[in-house]
Amino acid sequence: MKVIKNNILVIILILMVLISIAVYGILPTRLPIHFTLTGTVDGTAPKLEGISFMPVMELILWLISSFGIKDINLKK
């Protein structure tokens, strides 16, 4: 079961990277990344930083969950 879950996560990561590469050319130079409650943009990021955030975060979380501490006994 763990192998299937890891394979699915790797496939999702690869898809995220491929989609980011595919849309890179059509994106504006600065991407809105934060909005106010009324929908006004109050934060932007460069294009590369904006599209690489989610794949990098998923990779980091996957590595932590795959190679992190596994046998912690929380019952005391």
All heavy atoms as a GROMACS GRO file, in nm:
protein
  591
    1MET      N    1   0.083  -0.120   0.000
    1MET     CA    2   0.000   0.000   0.000
    1MET      C    3   0.087   0.126   0.000
    1MET      O    4   0.055   0.222  -0.066
    1MET     CB    5  -0.092  -0.004   0.123
    1MET     CG    6  -0.185   0.112   0.131
    1MET     SD    7  -0.303   0.101  -0.003
    1MET     CE    8  -0.404   0.239   0.030
    2LYS      N    9   0.197   0.121   0.077
    2LYS     CA   10   0.285   0.237   0.083
    2LYS      C   11   0.350   0.264  -0.053
    2LYS      O   12   0.369   0.378  -0.092
    2LYS     CB   13   0.391   0.218   0.190
    2LYS     CG   14   0.479   0.338   0.207
    2LYS     CD   15   0.572   0.321   0.324
    2LYS     CE   16   0.667   0.436   0.326
    2LYS     NZ   17   0.655   0.521   0.438
    3VAL      N   18   0.382   0.158  -0.126
    3VAL     CA   19   0.443   0.174  -0.259
    3VAL      C   20   0.345   0.240  -0.353
    3VAL      O   21   0.382   0.330  -0.430
    3VAL     CB   22   0.490   0.037  -0.314
    3VAL    CG1   23   0.537   0.049  -0.457
    3VAL    CG2   24   0.597  -0.022  -0.226
    4ILE      N   25   0.220   0.201  -0.348
    4ILE     CA   26   0.117   0.261  -0.434
    4ILE      C   27   0.101   0.409  -0.400
    4ILE      O   28   0.093   0.494  -0.489
    4ILE     CB   29  -0.016   0.186  -0.420
    4ILE    CG1   30  -0.003   0.044  -0.476
    4ILE    CG2   31  -0.129   0.260  -0.490
    4ILE    CD1   32  -0.121  -0.044  -0.450
    5LYS      N   33   0.098   0.441  -0.270
    5LYS     CA   34   0.084   0.580  -0.229
    5LYS      C   35   0.204   0.663  -0.275
    5LYS      O   36   0.186   0.773  -0.325
    5LYS     CB   37   0.068   0.588  -0.076
    5LYS     CG   38   0.036   0.727  -0.027
    5LYS     CD   39  -0.014   0.726   0.116
    5LYS     CE   40   0.100   0.715   0.212
    5LYS     NZ   41   0.060   0.740   0.351
    6ASN      N   42   0.324   0.610  -0.262
    6ASN     CA   43   0.442   0.682  -0.308
    6ASN      C   44   0.441   0.701  -0.458
    6ASN      O   45   0.480   0.806  -0.509
    6ASN     CB   46   0.570   0.610  -0.264
    6ASN     CG   47   0.608   0.642  -0.122
    6ASN    OD1   48   0.564   0.741  -0.065
    6ASN    ND2   49   0.688   0.556  -0.064
    7ASN      N   50   0.397   0.600  -0.532
    7ASN     CA   51   0.390   0.611  -0.678
    7ASN      C   52   0.290   0.719  -0.720
    7ASN      O   53   0.316   0.794  -0.813
    7ASN     CB   54   0.352   0.478  -0.741
    7ASN     CG   55   0.466   0.378  -0.734
    7ASN    OD1   56   0.581   0.414  -0.712
    7ASN    ND2   57   0.433   0.251  -0.751
    8ILE      N   58   0.178   0.725  -0.652
    8ILE     CA   59   0.078   0.827  -0.684
    8ILE      C   60   0.134   0.966  -0.655
    8ILE      O   61   0.115   1.058  -0.735
    8ILE     CB   62  -0.052   0.801  -0.605
    8ILE    CG1   63  -0.121   0.676  -0.658
    8ILE    CG2   64  -0.147   0.920  -0.614
    8ILE    CD1   65  -0.238   0.629  -0.577
    9LEU      N   66   0.204   0.982  -0.544
    9LEU     CA   67   0.262   1.112  -0.511
    9LEU      C   68   0.369   1.153  -0.612
    9LEU      O   69   0.378   1.270  -0.649
    9LEU     CB   70   0.320   1.109  -0.370
    9LEU     CG   71   0.217   1.097  -0.258
    9LEU    CD1   72   0.285   1.083  -0.124
    9LEU    CD2   73   0.123   1.215  -0.258
   10VAL      N   74   0.448   1.059  -0.658
   10VAL     CA   75   0.550   1.090  -0.759
   10VAL      C   76   0.483   1.129  -0.890
   10VAL      O   77   0.526   1.224  -0.957
   10VAL     CB   78   0.646   0.970  -0.779
   10VAL    CG1   79   0.734   0.989  -0.900
   10VAL    CG2   80   0.729   0.948  -0.654
   11ILE      N   81   0.377   1.061  -0.928
   11ILE     CA   82   0.304   1.095  -1.051
   11ILE      C   83   0.245   1.236  -1.040
   11ILE      O   84   0.253   1.315  -1.134
   11ILE     CB   85   0.196   0.990  -1.080
   11ILE    CG1   86   0.262   0.859  -1.122
   11ILE    CG2   87   0.100   1.039  -1.187
   11ILE    CD1   88   0.167   0.741  -1.129
   12ILE      N   89   0.187   1.269  -0.925
   12ILE     CA   90   0.131   1.403  -0.905
   12ILE      C   91   0.241   1.508  -0.914
   12ILE      O   92   0.223   1.613  -0.977
   12ILE     CB   93   0.055   1.411  -0.771
   12ILE    CG1   94  -0.072   1.326  -0.778
   12ILE    CG2   95   0.022   1.556  -0.736
   12ILE    CD1   96  -0.143   1.311  -0.646
   13LEU      N   97   0.355   1.481  -0.854
   13LEU     CA   98   0.467   1.575  -0.859
   13LEU      C   99   0.513   1.596  -1.003
   13LEU      O  100   0.534   1.710  -1.046
   13LEU     CB  101   0.582   1.526  -0.772
   13LEU     CG  102   0.708   1.611  -0.772
   13LEU    CD1  103   0.680   1.748  -0.714
   13LEU    CD2  104   0.818   1.542  -0.696
   14ILE      N  105   0.526   1.490  -1.078
   14ILE     CA  106   0.569   1.500  -1.218
   14ILE      C  107   0.466   1.579  -1.300
   14ILE      O  108   0.502   1.664  -1.381
   14ILE     CB  109   0.594   1.360  -1.278
   14ILE    CG1  110   0.719   1.299  -1.213
   14ILE    CG2  111   0.609   1.366  -1.429
   14ILE    CD1  112   0.739   1.153  -1.244
   15LEU      N  113   0.338   1.552  -1.276
   15LEU     CA  114   0.233   1.627  -1.347
   15LEU      C  115   0.238   1.776  -1.314
   15LEU      O  116   0.220   1.860  -1.403
   15LEU     CB  117   0.095   1.570  -1.314
   15LEU     CG  118   0.060   1.438  -1.381
   15LEU    CD1  119  -0.073   1.384  -1.328
   15LEU    CD2  120   0.055   1.455  -1.532
   16MET      N  121   0.260   1.808  -1.187
   16MET     CA  122   0.269   1.949  -1.148
   16MET      C  123   0.385   2.018  -1.219
   16MET      O  124   0.371   2.132  -1.267
   16MET     CB  125   0.284   1.961  -0.997
   16MET     CG  126   0.159   1.927  -0.921
   16MET     SD  127   0.182   1.927  -0.743
   16MET     CE  128   0.197   2.100  -0.712
   17VAL      N  129   0.498   1.951  -1.228
   17VAL     CA  130   0.614   2.009  -1.296
   17VAL      C  131   0.586   2.025  -1.445
   17VAL      O  132   0.616   2.130  -1.504
   17VAL     CB  133   0.740   1.924  -1.271
   17VAL    CG1  134   0.855   1.968  -1.360
   17VAL    CG2  135   0.781   1.930  -1.124
   18LEU      N  136   0.527   1.924  -1.508
   18LEU     CA  137   0.497   1.931  -1.651
   18LEU      C  138   0.396   2.041  -1.683
   18LEU      O  139   0.411   2.114  -1.782
   18LEU     CB  140   0.447   1.796  -1.702
   18LEU     CG  141   0.551   1.684  -1.706
   18LEU    CD1  142   0.486   1.553  -1.747
   18LEU    CD2  143   0.666   1.720  -1.798
   19ILE      N  144   0.294   2.054  -1.599
   19ILE     CA  145   0.195   2.161  -1.621
   19ILE      C  146   0.260   2.297  -1.603
   19ILE      O  147   0.233   2.390  -1.680
   19ILE     CB  148   0.074   2.141  -1.527
   19ILE    CG1  149  -0.005   2.018  -1.569
   19ILE    CG2  150  -0.015   2.265  -1.526
   19ILE    CD1  151  -0.111   1.975  -1.470
   20SER      N  152   0.346   2.311  -1.503
   20SER     CA  153   0.416   2.438  -1.481
   20SER      C  154   0.501   2.475  -1.601
   20SER      O  155   0.504   2.591  -1.644
   20SER     CB  156   0.504   2.429  -1.356
   20SER     OG  157   0.426   2.409  -1.241
   21ILE      N  158   0.571   2.378  -1.657
   21ILE     CA  159   0.654   2.403  -1.775
   21ILE      C  160   0.567   2.440  -1.895
   21ILE      O  161   0.599   2.530  -1.972
   21ILE     CB  162   0.742   2.281  -1.807
   21ILE    CG1  163   0.849   2.265  -1.697
   21ILE    CG2  164   0.808   2.292  -1.943
   21ILE    CD1  165   0.923   2.134  -1.702
   22ALA      N  166   0.453   2.371  -1.910
   22ALA     CA  167   0.366   2.394  -2.025
   22ALA      C  168   0.304   2.534  -2.024
   22ALA      O  169   0.288   2.595  -2.130
   22ALA     CB  170   0.256   2.288  -2.028
   23VAL      N  171   0.270   2.587  -1.908
   23VAL     CA  172   0.202   2.718  -1.902
   23VAL      C  173   0.298   2.834  -1.879
   23VAL      O  174   0.256   2.950  -1.880
   23VAL     CB  175   0.091   2.720  -1.794
   23VAL    CG1  176  -0.014   2.616  -1.822
   23VAL    CG2  177   0.148   2.706  -1.655
   24TYR      N  178   0.425   2.806  -1.859
   24TYR     CA  179   0.522   2.911  -1.827
   24TYR      C  180   0.522   3.024  -1.930
   24TYR      O  181   0.526   3.141  -1.896
   24TYR     CB  182   0.662   2.852  -1.813
   24TYR     CG  183   0.764   2.951  -1.765
   24TYR    CD1  184   0.774   2.983  -1.631
   24TYR    CD2  185   0.850   3.014  -1.855
   24TYR    CE1  186   0.867   3.075  -1.586
   24TYR    CE2  187   0.944   3.107  -1.811
   24TYR     CZ  188   0.952   3.137  -1.677
   24TYR     OH  189   1.043   3.229  -1.632
   25GLY      N  190   0.518   2.990  -2.056
   25GLY     CA  191   0.526   3.090  -2.162
   25GLY      C  192   0.406   3.182  -2.172
   25GLY      O  193   0.417   3.295  -2.221
   26ILE      N  194   0.289   3.139  -2.126
   26ILE     CA  195   0.169   3.222  -2.139
   26ILE      C  196   0.138   3.304  -2.014
   26ILE      O  197   0.043   3.382  -2.015
   26ILE     CB  198   0.047   3.136  -2.178
   26ILE    CG1  199   0.017   3.032  -2.070
   26ILE    CG2  200   0.066   3.071  -2.313
   26ILE    CD1  201  -0.112   2.956  -2.092
   27LEU      N  202   0.216   3.288  -1.910
   27LEU     CA  203   0.191   3.361  -1.786
   27LEU      C  204   0.252   3.501  -1.792
   27LEU      O  205   0.351   3.524  -1.860
   27LEU     CB  206   0.253   3.286  -1.667
   27LEU     CG  207   0.190   3.151  -1.634
   27LEU    CD1  208   0.270   3.082  -1.523
   27LEU    CD2  209   0.046   3.167  -1.591
   28PRO      N  210   0.192   3.596  -1.718
   28PRO     CA  211   0.252   3.729  -1.711
   28PRO      C  212   0.384   3.725  -1.632
   28PRO      O  213   0.411   3.627  -1.563
   28PRO     CB  214   0.146   3.812  -1.638
   28PRO     CG  215   0.064   3.714  -1.564
   28PRO     CD  216   0.068   3.586  -1.643
   29THR      N  217   0.462   3.831  -1.640
   29THR     CA  218   0.592   3.831  -1.572
   29THR      C  219   0.579   3.830  -1.421
   29THR      O  220   0.667   3.782  -1.352
   29THR     CB  221   0.676   3.953  -1.614
   29THR    OG1  222   0.602   4.071  -1.584
   29THR    CG2  223   0.710   3.945  -1.761
   30ARG      N  224   0.472   3.884  -1.365
   30ARG     CA  225   0.447   3.880  -1.222
   30ARG      C  226   0.311   3.816  -1.198
   30ARG      O  227   0.213   3.850  -1.263
   30ARG     CB  228   0.452   4.020  -1.161
   30ARG     CG  229   0.590   4.082  -1.181
   30ARG     CD  230   0.630   4.185  -1.080
   30ARG     NE  231   0.620   4.155  -0.942
   30ARG     CZ  232   0.714   4.097  -0.865
   30ARG    NH1  233   0.826   4.057  -0.921
   30ARG    NH2  234   0.697   4.080  -0.738
   31LEU      N  235   0.307   3.722  -1.103
   31LEU     CA  236   0.184   3.651  -1.072
   31LEU      C  237   0.126   3.700  -0.940
   31LEU      O  238   0.199   3.718  -0.843
   31LEU     CB  239   0.212   3.501  -1.060
   31LEU     CG  240   0.262   3.431  -1.184
   31LEU    CD1  241   0.294   3.286  -1.151
   31LEU    CD2  242   0.161   3.438  -1.294
   32PRO      N  243  -0.006   3.720  -0.936
   32PRO     CA  244  -0.068   3.756  -0.807
   32PRO      C  245  -0.064   3.635  -0.714
   32PRO      O  246  -0.099   3.524  -0.752
   32PRO     CB  247  -0.210   3.793  -0.845
   32PRO     CG  248  -0.235   3.731  -0.977
   32PRO     CD  249  -0.102   3.716  -1.043
   33ILE      N  250  -0.020   3.657  -0.591
   33ILE     CA  251  -0.011   3.546  -0.496
   33ILE      C  252  -0.089   3.572  -0.368
   33ILE      O  253  -0.108   3.481  -0.288
   33ILE     CB  254   0.135   3.513  -0.460
   33ILE    CG1  255   0.204   3.634  -0.400
   33ILE    CG2  256   0.211   3.460  -0.581
   33ILE    CD1  257   0.336   3.603  -0.335
   34HIS      N  258  -0.134   3.695  -0.348
   34HIS     CA  259  -0.209   3.724  -0.226
   34HIS      C  260  -0.317   3.825  -0.259
   34HIS      O  261  -0.295   3.918  -0.336
   34HIS     CB  262  -0.116   3.778  -0.118
   34HIS     CG  263  -0.180   3.779   0.017
   34HIS    ND1  264  -0.246   3.888   0.068
   34HIS    CD2  265  -0.190   3.682   0.110
   34HIS    CE1  266  -0.293   3.858   0.187
   34HIS    NE2  267  -0.260   3.733   0.214
   35PHE      N  268  -0.435   3.804  -0.200
   35PHE     CA  269  -0.549   3.891  -0.226
   35PHE      C  270  -0.610   3.938  -0.094
   35PHE      O  271  -0.601   3.870   0.008
   35PHE     CB  272  -0.657   3.813  -0.305
   35PHE     CG  273  -0.609   3.762  -0.437
   35PHE    CD1  274  -0.547   3.639  -0.447
   35PHE    CD2  275  -0.625   3.838  -0.551
   35PHE    CE1  276  -0.502   3.592  -0.569
   35PHE    CE2  277  -0.581   3.792  -0.674
   35PHE     CZ  278  -0.520   3.668  -0.683
   36THR      N  279  -0.676   4.055  -0.099
   36THR     CA  280  -0.750   4.103   0.017
   36THR      C  281  -0.886   4.035   0.020
   36THR      O  282  -0.921   3.959  -0.072
   36THR     CB  283  -0.769   4.256   0.012
   36THR    OG1  284  -0.850   4.287  -0.102
   36THR    CG2  285  -0.637   4.328   0.004
   37LEU      N  286  -0.964   4.062   0.122
   37LEU     CA  287  -1.098   4.002   0.131
   37LEU      C  288  -1.190   4.050   0.020
   37LEU      O  289  -1.287   3.982  -0.015
   37LEU     CB  290  -1.160   4.033   0.267
   37LEU     CG  291  -1.094   3.964   0.386
   37LEU    CD1  292  -1.157   4.012   0.516
   37LEU    CD2  293  -1.105   3.814   0.374
   38THR      N  294  -1.162   4.166  -0.038
   38THR     CA  295  -1.245   4.217  -0.146
   38THR      C  296  -1.198   4.170  -0.284
   38THR      O  297  -1.258   4.204  -0.384
   38THR     CB  298  -1.246   4.372  -0.145
   38THR    OG1  299  -1.112   4.420  -0.159
   38THR    CG2  300  -1.305   4.425  -0.015
   39GLY      N  301  -1.090   4.094  -0.289
   39GLY     CA  302  -1.040   4.041  -0.415
   39GLY      C  303  -0.934   4.125  -0.481
   39GLY      O  304  -0.891   4.095  -0.593
   40THR      N  305  -0.886   4.229  -0.415
   40THR     CA  306  -0.781   4.313  -0.469
   40THR      C  307  -0.645   4.246  -0.446
   40THR      O  308  -0.618   4.195  -0.339
   40THR     CB  309  -0.782   4.450  -0.399
   40THR    OG1  310  -0.912   4.506  -0.408
   40THR    CG2  311  -0.682   4.544  -0.464
   41VAL      N  312  -0.562   4.248  -0.549
   41VAL     CA  313  -0.429   4.188  -0.537
   41VAL      C  314  -0.342   4.279  -0.451
   41VAL      O  315  -0.330   4.397  -0.477
   41VAL     CB  316  -0.364   4.170  -0.676
   41VAL    CG1  317  -0.222   4.119  -0.663
   41VAL    CG2  318  -0.448   4.078  -0.763
   42ASP      N  319  -0.280   4.220  -0.347
   42ASP     CA  320  -0.188   4.300  -0.265
   42ASP      C  321  -0.051   4.233  -0.252
   42ASP      O  322   0.030   4.272  -0.170
   42ASP     CB  323  -0.248   4.331  -0.128
   42ASP     CG  324  -0.269   4.210  -0.042
   42ASP    OD1  325  -0.258   4.098  -0.093
   42ASP    OD2  326  -0.297   4.227   0.078
   43GLY      N  327  -0.027   4.131  -0.334
   43GLY     CA  328   0.105   4.068  -0.334
   43GLY      C  329   0.129   3.998  -0.467
   43GLY      O  330   0.039   3.931  -0.520
   44THR      N  331   0.248   4.016  -0.522
   44THR     CA  332   0.284   3.948  -0.647
   44THR      C  333   0.420   3.882  -0.631
   44THR      O  334   0.495   3.912  -0.539
   44THR     CB  335   0.290   4.047  -0.765
   44THR    OG1  336   0.389   4.145  -0.739
   44THR    CG2  337   0.156   4.114  -0.790
   45ALA      N  338   0.449   3.790  -0.722
   45ALA     CA  339   0.577   3.720  -0.722
   45ALA      C  340   0.623   3.705  -0.867
   45ALA      O  341   0.541   3.703  -0.959
   45ALA     CB  342   0.563   3.584  -0.658
   46PRO      N  343   0.754   3.693  -0.887
   46PRO     CA  344   0.802   3.665  -1.024
   46PRO      C  345   0.745   3.533  -1.075
   46PRO      O  346   0.710   3.444  -0.997
   46PRO     CB  347   0.953   3.656  -1.007
   46PRO     CG  348   0.984   3.724  -0.879
   46PRO     CD  349   0.863   3.709  -0.793
   47LYS      N  350   0.736   3.522  -1.205
   47LYS     CA  351   0.674   3.406  -1.269
   47LYS      C  352   0.736   3.274  -1.225
   47LYS      O  353   0.665   3.181  -1.186
   47LYS     CB  354   0.682   3.423  -1.421
   47LYS     CG  355   0.621   3.315  -1.500
   47LYS     CD  356   0.608   3.339  -1.649
   47LYS     CE  357   0.711   3.418  -1.718
   47LYS     NZ  358   0.689   3.421  -1.864
   48LEU      N  359   0.867   3.264  -1.226
   48LEU     CA  360   0.934   3.139  -1.190
   48LEU      C  361   0.907   3.101  -1.045
   48LEU      O  362   0.879   2.985  -1.014
   48LEU     CB  363   1.084   3.149  -1.216
   48LEU     CG  364   1.164   3.022  -1.190
   48LEU    CD1  365   1.115   2.907  -1.279
   48LEU    CD2  366   1.312   3.047  -1.214
   49GLU      N  367   0.913   3.198  -0.957
   49GLU     CA  368   0.886   3.172  -0.816
   49GLU      C  369   0.740   3.130  -0.795
   49GLU      O  370   0.711   3.041  -0.716
   49GLU     CB  371   0.916   3.298  -0.736
   49GLU     CG  372   0.900   3.284  -0.588
   49GLU     CD  373   0.929   3.413  -0.516
   49GLU    OE1  374   1.025   3.483  -0.552
   49GLU    OE2  375   0.855   3.446  -0.422
   50GLY      N  376   0.651   3.193  -0.867
   50GLY     CA  377   0.509   3.164  -0.851
   50GLY      C  378   0.471   3.022  -0.894
   50GLY      O  379   0.393   2.956  -0.827
   51ILE      N  380   0.527   2.975  -1.006
   51ILE     CA  381   0.488   2.842  -1.053
   51ILE      C  382   0.569   2.730  -0.991
   51ILE      O  383   0.530   2.614  -0.996
   51ILE     CB  384   0.492   2.830  -1.207
   51ILE    CG1  385   0.635   2.840  -1.257
   51ILE    CG2  386   0.401   2.930  -1.272
   51ILE    CD1  387   0.650   2.798  -1.401
   52SER      N  388   0.681   2.762  -0.930
   52SER     CA  389   0.763   2.655  -0.872
   52SER      C  390   0.733   2.630  -0.726
   52SER      O  391   0.781   2.532  -0.669
   52SER     CB  392   0.912   2.687  -0.892
   52SER     OG  393   0.945   2.805  -0.823
   53PHE      N  394   0.653   2.714  -0.663
   53PHE     CA  395   0.626   2.700  -0.520
   53PHE      C  396   0.558   2.568  -0.486
   53PHE      O  397   0.604   2.494  -0.399
   53PHE     CB  398   0.541   2.818  -0.470
   53PHE     CG  399   0.507   2.807  -0.325
   53PHE    CD1  400   0.602   2.836  -0.230
   53PHE    CD2  401   0.381   2.768  -0.285
   53PHE    CE1  402   0.572   2.827  -0.095
   53PHE    CE2  403   0.350   2.758  -0.151
   53PHE     CZ  404   0.446   2.788  -0.055
   54MET      N  405   0.450   2.534  -0.553
   54MET     CA  406   0.374   2.413  -0.518
   54MET      C  407   0.453   2.285  -0.546
   54MET      O  408   0.456   2.196  -0.460
   54MET     CB  409   0.239   2.410  -0.588
   54MET     CG  410   0.139   2.505  -0.526
   54MET     SD  411   0.115   2.480  -0.350
   54MET     CE  412   0.034   2.324  -0.348
   55PRO      N  413   0.517   2.267  -0.662
   55PRO     CA  414   0.595   2.145  -0.681
   55PRO      C  415   0.708   2.130  -0.579
   55PRO      O  416   0.734   2.021  -0.529
   55PRO     CB  417   0.651   2.158  -0.823
   55PRO     CG  418   0.557   2.249  -0.893
   55PRO     CD  419   0.509   2.344  -0.787
   56VAL      N  420   0.774   2.241  -0.546
   56VAL     CA  421   0.884   2.234  -0.448
   56VAL      C  422   0.830   2.198  -0.310
   56VAL      O  423   0.888   2.115  -0.239
   56VAL     CB  424   0.963   2.367  -0.445
   56VAL    CG1  425   1.058   2.373  -0.328
   56VAL    CG2  426   1.037   2.386  -0.576
   57MET      N  427   0.719   2.259  -0.271
   57MET     CA  428   0.660   2.228  -0.140
   57MET      C  429   0.615   2.082  -0.134
   57MET      O  430   0.633   2.014  -0.033
   57MET     CB  431   0.542   2.321  -0.110
   57MET     CG  432   0.585   2.460  -0.074
   57MET     SD  433   0.701   2.466   0.065
   57MET     CE  434   0.605   2.399   0.196
   58GLU      N  435   0.555   2.031  -0.242
   58GLU     CA  436   0.514   1.891  -0.242
   58GLU      C  437   0.634   1.799  -0.232
   58GLU      O  438   0.631   1.699  -0.160
   58GLU     CB  439   0.433   1.856  -0.366
   58GLU     CG  440   0.385   1.713  -0.358
   58GLU     CD  441   0.315   1.663  -0.481
   58GLU    OE1  442   0.282   1.742  -0.570
   58GLU    OE2  443   0.295   1.540  -0.488
   59LEU      N  444   0.741   1.832  -0.302
   59LEU     CA  445   0.862   1.750  -0.296
   59LEU      C  446   0.919   1.748  -0.154
   59LEU      O  447   0.955   1.642  -0.102
   59LEU     CB  448   0.967   1.803  -0.394
   59LEU     CG  449   1.102   1.731  -0.393
   59LEU    CD1  450   1.084   1.586  -0.434
   59LEU    CD2  451   1.200   1.802  -0.483
   60ILE      N  452   0.924   1.863  -0.090
   60ILE     CA  453   0.975   1.870   0.047
   60ILE      C  454   0.888   1.788   0.141
   60ILE      O  455   0.939   1.710   0.223
   60ILE     CB  456   0.984   2.017   0.093
   60ILE    CG1  457   1.096   2.088   0.017
   60ILE    CG2  458   1.007   2.026   0.244
   60ILE    CD1  459   1.096   2.238   0.036
   61LEU      N  460   0.757   1.802   0.132
   61LEU     CA  461   0.667   1.726   0.220
   61LEU      C  462   0.675   1.577   0.193
   61LEU      O  463   0.669   1.495   0.285
   61LEU     CB  464   0.524   1.776   0.204
   61LEU     CG  465   0.499   1.917   0.257
   61LEU    CD1  466   0.358   1.963   0.222
   61LEU    CD2  467   0.523   1.926   0.406
   62TRP      N  468   0.689   1.539   0.066
   62TRP     CA  469   0.701   1.396   0.032
   62TRP      C  470   0.831   1.339   0.090
   62TRP      O  471   0.832   1.228   0.144
   62TRP     CB  472   0.696   1.378  -0.119
   62TRP     CG  473   0.717   1.238  -0.162
   62TRP    CD1  474   0.634   1.132  -0.142
   62TRP    CD2  475   0.831   1.187  -0.232
   62TRP    NE1  476   0.688   1.019  -0.196
   62TRP    CE2  477   0.809   1.049  -0.251
   62TRP    CE3  478   0.947   1.244  -0.279
   62TRP    CZ2  479   0.901   0.968  -0.316
   62TRP    CZ3  480   1.038   1.164  -0.345
   62TRP    CH2  481   1.014   1.028  -0.363
   63LEU      N  482   0.940   1.414   0.078
   63LEU     CA  483   1.067   1.367   0.133
   63LEU      C  484   1.061   1.355   0.285
   63LEU      O  485   1.112   1.258   0.342
   63LEU     CB  486   1.181   1.461   0.092
   63LEU     CG  487   1.220   1.456  -0.056
   63LEU    CD1  488   1.320   1.566  -0.087
   63LEU    CD2  489   1.274   1.320  -0.092
   64ILE      N  490   0.999   1.451   0.350
   64ILE     CA  491   0.985   1.443   0.496
   64ILE      C  492   0.903   1.322   0.536
   64ILE      O  493   0.939   1.249   0.628
   64ILE     CB  494   0.922   1.573   0.551
   64ILE    CG1  495   1.023   1.687   0.540
   64ILE    CG2  496   0.878   1.554   0.696
   64ILE    CD1  497   0.964   1.822   0.572
   65SER      N  498   0.792   1.299   0.466
   65SER     CA  499   0.706   1.186   0.504
   65SER      C  500   0.767   1.052   0.466
   65SER      O  501   0.743   0.951   0.532
   65SER     CB  502   0.568   1.200   0.440
   65SER     OG  503   0.576   1.185   0.300
   66SER      N  504   0.848   1.048   0.361
   66SER     CA  505   0.908   0.922   0.318
   66SER      C  506   1.030   0.883   0.399
   66SER      O  507   1.050   0.766   0.430
   66SER     CB  508   0.949   0.930   0.171
   66SER     OG  509   0.837   0.942   0.090
   67PHE      N  510   1.113   0.981   0.432
   67PHE     CA  511   1.239   0.950   0.497
   67PHE      C  512   1.248   1.004   0.638
   67PHE      O  513   1.354   0.996   0.700
   67PHE     CB  514   1.355   1.006   0.414
   67PHE     CG  515   1.356   0.954   0.273
   67PHE    CD1  516   1.327   1.037   0.167
   67PHE    CD2  517   1.383   0.821   0.249
   67PHE    CE1  518   1.327   0.989   0.038
   67PHE    CE2  519   1.382   0.772   0.120
   67PHE     CZ  520   1.355   0.856   0.013
   68GLY      N  521   1.140   1.058   0.689
   68GLY     CA  522   1.141   1.113   0.823
   68GLY      C  523   1.135   1.006   0.930
   68GLY      O  524   1.144   0.885   0.904
   69ILE      N  525   1.119   1.048   1.052
   69ILE     CA  526   1.109   0.955   1.164
   69ILE      C  527   0.978   0.880   1.153
   69ILE      O  528   0.871   0.940   1.144
   69ILE     CB  529   1.118   1.030   1.297
   69ILE    CG1  530   1.252   1.103   1.305
   69ILE    CG2  531   1.100   0.936   1.413
   69ILE    CD1  532   1.263   1.197   1.423
   70LYS      N  533   0.984   0.747   1.153
   70LYS     CA  534   0.865   0.667   1.128
   70LYS      C  535   0.812   0.597   1.254
   70LYS      O  536   0.695   0.571   1.264
   70LYS     CB  537   0.895   0.562   1.021
   70LYS     CG  538   0.929   0.623   0.890
   70LYS     CD  539   0.960   0.520   0.787
   70LYS     CE  540   1.000   0.590   0.658
   70LYS     NZ  541   1.040   0.501   0.555
   71ASP      N  542   0.898   0.564   1.346
   71ASP     CA  543   0.857   0.482   1.459
   71ASP      C  544   0.856   0.563   1.588
   71ASP      O  545   0.927   0.532   1.683
   71ASP     CB  546   0.948   0.360   1.474
   71ASP     CG  547   0.939   0.270   1.354
   71ASP    OD1  548   0.828   0.255   1.301
   71ASP    OD2  549   1.043   0.215   1.314
   72ILE      N  550   0.773   0.663   1.592
   72ILE     CA  551   0.760   0.742   1.715
   72ILE      C  552   0.644   0.682   1.794
   72ILE      O  553   0.533   0.671   1.744
   72ILE     CB  554   0.734   0.890   1.684
   72ILE    CG1  555   0.851   0.950   1.609
   72ILE    CG2  556   0.706   0.966   1.811
   72ILE    CD1  557   0.830   1.093   1.568
   73ASN      N  558   0.671   0.648   1.916
   73ASN     CA  559   0.567   0.594   2.002
   73ASN      C  560   0.505   0.710   2.078
   73ASN      O  561   0.561   0.764   2.172
   73ASN     CB  562   0.626   0.491   2.098
   73ASN     CG  563   0.519   0.421   2.180
   73ASN    OD1  564   0.401   0.447   2.159
   73ASN    ND2  565   0.560   0.336   2.270
   74LEU      N  566   0.385   0.749   2.035
   74LEU     CA  567   0.318   0.863   2.098
   74LEU      C  568   0.237   0.823   2.220
   74LEU      O  569   0.187   0.908   2.291
   74LEU     CB  570   0.229   0.934   1.996
   74LEU     CG  571   0.304   0.994   1.875
   74LEU    CD1  572   0.205   1.052   1.778
   74LEU    CD2  573   0.404   1.098   1.921
   75LYS      N  574   0.219   0.694   2.243
   75LYS     CA  575   0.145   0.648   2.359
   75LYS      C  576   0.239   0.639   2.478
   75LYS      O  577   0.333   0.562   2.478
   75LYS     CB  578   0.081   0.512   2.330
   75LYS     CG  579  -0.019   0.515   2.218
   75LYS     CD  580  -0.071   0.376   2.190
   75LYS     CE  581  -0.162   0.379   2.070
   75LYS     NZ  582  -0.208   0.245   2.034
   76LYS      N  583   0.211   0.715   2.579
   76LYS     CA  584   0.296   0.713   2.699
   76LYS      C  585   0.214   0.688   2.822
   76LYS      O  586   0.106   0.726   2.838
   76LYS     CB  587   0.373   0.843   2.713
   76LYS     CG  588   0.475   0.859   2.605
   76LYS     CD  589   0.560   0.981   2.629
   76LYS     CE  590   0.664   0.989   2.517
   76LYS     NZ  591   0.757   1.094   2.536
   0.00000   0.00000   0.00000
